[in-house]
Amino acid sequence: MKKISKRALTLVLALIMAVTILPTNIFSTTAYAASFVKGDKLSYGSYPQSKVTDATILAQLNAAYVTNPVVTIPSGKYLRVNFSAYTPFYSNYPATEDNSYQDENGYIINTTYWFKYEPIVWRVLYSKTGELYLMAEKLLDSQAYNHTDTDMTWANSSLRKWLNGTFYNTAFSTVEKANVKNSYNLNPDNTDSYAHGGASTYDKIFLISYKDSTTAAYGFNSDFSIYDTKRRDQGTDYAKCMGLNYNLLDAVYNGNSIWWLRSPGGNDAGASRVRTDGFSDDYNVSINDASYGVRPAFKLVVGVPANFKAVRASSSSIKVSWSGVAGATGYQVYRATSSTGASVLLKSVTTTSFTDTKLTKNKAYFYKVRAYKTIGSKSVIGAFTSVKSAKPY
């Protein structure tokens, strides 16, 4: 019994000593959210989506409206749509009831409707250090690929202009725009029809390509002809008010709509699409069809802190500092005790500096920092700065 007691006492003392010699700051680490992975959903930005049917809210909105169609009341932000003219499903058709799906969708001409701005839900197509590739979960609007029926590529299309202008400015605040990457997009020719893809583009907001829609790494079936449920989608009330056509005839695909891809179609006046059954279709589709859904995509990024420095603060402390990253929620400060040693997370901070204390005089310490942005319950983690060293003396 005495031997067992001595062994137990020795173990306890060893544990106490081990804890005592560990750097105190390691235990002050602030927890941060887990990283996003492919297939996750997140909310970012807002757009008019659900039609308002509540009589009380409608009365409040009508009373608050003056001239600006965007009205904010205690229950939220809303858009007023004065439906005064039909949107024909082909831009060169007369704007009549027969040439529009709006009446079939329940929207009557010369009527005012209100739609609530709601968070846009995005699906993560990929997640890598400092970047998420995101695609909208719903068809947010109904637009033609191009207003005129003529030879057209993504670079010069009216839809690209609308996405990077009207949609971008409507959906995102100034703060949210800080994390929207100006993405470089290749637009290759159609290998089957030889239709021209046009110039490569830089886009804040864009449509996924035909290739993206058949990329297994993004969660889609690699076979374009498979009726892929991951490619099927439905539109919002607002999209239907704008003239979105949706399937009412097939029990399996009921409610689904066709949506645009940015890639060329069967000829230079066509574009690719995803059908209501999830078939990814790159043959000829008229680009002036305004009844197709718009499913925006973009890349959300978190940058690397600039101007990172590590300097002596006192005989037992070192201060690290850096420039802030636009849109970052906070920063993670890491430290190693040798140039080849493993780095340990010291602390997560929301400021742009941190002082590491209780250090050994004349000993070198090695630091690096990365930014992160928390959205909901998870985070986008940026890349590390280069390592900087300093020693207290």
N, C-alpha and C positions, 0 to 999 in steps of 0.2 A: 504493500500500500504506500509505504514511504517513497519507494522508487517511482511509482506512478505519479505521486504528488510532485516530486521533484521535476520529473519530465514535463508535467503539465505546466508547472511554474516557469520552467525554462522556455517553453514554447510561447507563453504569454509575454514574457519579457522580451523575447526576440521580435515578436510582432509589434510591441510598443516601440522598440528601438527603430524598426523599419519604417514605421509611420512617422516617427519623429524626424528622421533624416530626409524624408521626401520634401521637395520644394513646397512651401506653404501655398503659393499662388495656384498650383495645380488644382487645389480643392475649391477654388473660387470660380471655376468654369461655369458659365451660364449655358444652360441647355438650349439647343436650337433644333429646328424641325428636321425630319428626315428628308432626303432628296427625292425628287420626282423620278418616276420610271415610266417607260413606254406603256401607254394605255391608261395612265392616270387622267383624271379630269380636274380642271381648275377654272376658277372664275376670274376674268380680267376684262376691264372695260364694261361698257353697257350700251344697249341699243334698244329701240322700241320693239316690243315683241308681242305681249298679250293684249288682246282687245279688252277694253274696260266695259263691263256690263253692269256693275254695281250702280244702282240709281243714286245713292247718296254721293258717291265719288263723282259721278257724271255731273251732278248738280253743282258740286264744289268747283269742278274744272270749268264748267260753262260760266260760272260766276266770276272766276279768277281770270278768264281769258280776256285780253285786250286786243293786241295785234300780233304778239309773238306766239307762234304755234307751240313752242316749248313752255310748259307751265309746271311749276313746282308747288305742291301743296304738302301738308303734313304727311300724307301717306306715300309721297314719292314724286318722281319726275315723270312727266307725261308728254306725249306728242299729239297735237291735234291734226287730223287729216280731213280736209274738206274735199270730199270726193265729187269733183265737178266735171270730170271727163274720163272716159274709158281709156285704158291702156291696151292697144291692140296687141295680139300675140306676135304679129310680125310688124315691124316698125313702118313698113311701106303700105300697110292695110289701113283703111279708114277706121277711125276711132269710134266704133259702134258696139252695141251690146253683143251682136252676133260674132264680132271679131275679138272678144275679150272673155277671159275666164272669171273676171271679177264678180259678175252677177251670180255665176254658178257657185262662187265661194261665199255668197251671202252678203255682198257689198253692193249697195244700191246707189246709183248716181244721184247727185244733189243731196247727199246726206253727209253729216259730220260724224267722224269716229275719233275715239281717243285710244291711244296705245301707251302702255306703261313701259318706261325704260327699265330693263332688267339686266342683271349681270350676264355677260356673254360667257357661256361654258365652252371651254376648249378641250380637245383631246390631245394628249402628248403623243406625237408620232416618234420622236426620239428625244433622249435626254443625254447630254454630254456636258463636260465641265464648262460651266458658265453659259450654257445655251439650251433652250427647249425649242423644238419644232412643233408648232401648235396648229391645229385645224379646228374650225368651229364645229360643235356637235350638231347644230341645227342650220338649216338654210335660212339665213337672216334676211334675205331680200330676193327680189325677182328682177332680173335685168337682162337685156340683150348683151351678147358678147361685143357686138358693135352696132351702133345705131343704123348704119347703112349696110345694105347687102352688096358688099364688094370684096375684092381680095384684101385680106387683112391678117396681120400677125399680132401676137400678144403685145409687142412693144408699142404698137400704135393704136390699139383697141380702145374704144370708149369705156369698156369695163375696167381696164387697168387704170385709166385716168380717174374713174369714179372711186375705185377702191382706195387709191392713194391720195384722194382729195376728200370728197364728201364723206365716205365711210370712215376713213382714218380720223378725220376731225370730229365726227359725230360720236364715234365709239370710244375714244380715248381722251383722257384729260392730259394736260401738259405734263404732269408727274408721270403718268402711265406711259406717255410717248417716249420718255427717257430710256426705257428698256426695250423698245421696239427696234430691232436691227434693220439696217438698210441692206437687205439680202441681195447677193449676186445670184441671178438665176440664169441657167443655160436654157435655151429654147431651140432644141434640135429639130431638124426636119422630120416629117412622118416617114418612117422607113418603108411603109407599105404603099402609100399613095404618092410619096415624094413631095407632098405639100410643104411649103416653106415654113420653118419655125420662126424665122426672123432673127433679129439681133438679140444678143444677151442683154439682160436688163438688171437694174438695181431697183428693188421694190421694198417699200415698208410693208405693204399688204399685197398679197397675190393669191392666185389659185394654185392648188397642187397640180403637178403635171400628170400626164398619162402614165409615165414611168413610175412616179410616186404612188399612183393608185394601184399599181401591181407590184409593189415592193413589200415582201414578206417582213422585212425588218421594221416596217412601219405599222404592221398589224393587219395588212391586207393579204388576200390570196394572190399568189403570183400569177395565176391563170386568169387572164382578162375575161374569159368566157364563163367563169364560175359565177353563179348568182350569190355573190358574197354579201352576207349580212353586215359586215363591217363597212361596206361601201354604200349601203342603202341609207337614205335619209329622208326626213320630213321637214316641212317648213313651219315657220311661226305664223301667228295670226296676221302680223304685219306683212309678211311676205305674200300671203294670200290676198291681202287687200291691194298689194302692188301688182297682182295679176298672175301669181304663181299657179301653174297647172299641177294638179295632183291626182293620183290614181284613185278612182272611185269604182272601178269595174272588177278588179281582181281581189278576192278575199285575202290572198297571201300578201300582196303588195299594197293593200288598201292604205291610202294616206301618204304613200311615198311619192317623191317627185324626182324628176331629172335634174341634175346639177352639172354646171360647167367645169371642165378642166381647161388649163391654159394652153394646152398643146394643139397643134394643127390637126385638122380632120382629113376628110377624103380628098379635098382639093383646097386651093388657096383662099376660097371663100367659105371654108368650113372650120369647125373646131371640135375637139373631143368632148366627151360627156360621160357621165355615169347614169345608167338607166334606172328606172324604178325597181328593177329586180336585182341590182347590184352588178350588172354586166358593165365592164369598162370598155367604152366604145370609141374607137378612133377613126371611124369612117365619116363620110360627109354629113355635117349638120349645119343648117343655115345659121349664120352668126347673128342674124337680126331677130332671132326668136326671143322675145322678151318674157316668155312664160317659164323659162328655166330658172332654177334656183342658184343663188350665190352662196358658196360655202368658203368664206375667207380663211386664209392661212397667214401665219407670220412666224418669225423667230424672236423669242424673248431672250435677251442677253443680260448678263451681269458682268461688268468690266473688271479689270485688274487695277487695284489702287496704284496711283502714280506717286512719284516723289517719296518713295519709302526710305526712311532713315532710321538708324539706331545709333544713339549717342549716349555717352556717360552723363548720368544725372547727379550722382554723388559717389562716394567711396563704396557704396553697397547697392546702387541702383542704376538702371539703364532705361532711358526713355526711347520708345519707338513711335514714329509718327508717319503720316501719309496723307495724300489728298483724297477727299471723299469721292465715292463712285456714285454716279447719278442713279437714283432709285433704289440704292442699297438699303436693306433693313439694318444691317450691322456688319461687323468684321470679326474674324477669328484670328487671334494672335498665337503663333506657334513659336516654340523655342527648343533648340538643341544645345547640348553642352560641349559638343565638338563638331568639327566641320563635316565629319562623316557619320555622326550619331543620329539616331531617330529623333524627329521633332515631336514635341508634346504640346497639345492644346493648353495654353495658359488660361485664356479667358475670351469670351465673346463680348464685344463692346459695341456701343452705338456711336461713340465718339471717334475722332480720327487720330487718337494718340493713346498710349498706354505706358505706364511706368512700372517696370518690373523691379521689385524690391527684395531685400534680404539676400543679396547676392554675395559671392565670395570676391574679395578684393583681388585685383590683378588677374582674374580668370576670364577667359574669352567666352562669350555667349553668342549664339547664332539664331537670328530671328527671320520669320517670314509672315506675311499677312495675306488673307483672302477675304473678299466680300461675299455676302450672301443676301438673297432677297426672299423673304417669307411670304407665301401666298396661301392663305387658308392654313392648313395643318402641315404643309411641307415647304421645302426651300429649294431655290436654285443656287447652287454653290459655284462661285467663280474660281478662276485659276489663281495660284499663288504668285506673289511678287518674287523677285530674286531674293536670295538670302543676304542679309546684312549682319555684320558682326560688330561687337563692341565689348569693352571690358571696363568695369568700375575700377578706379584707382584713387 
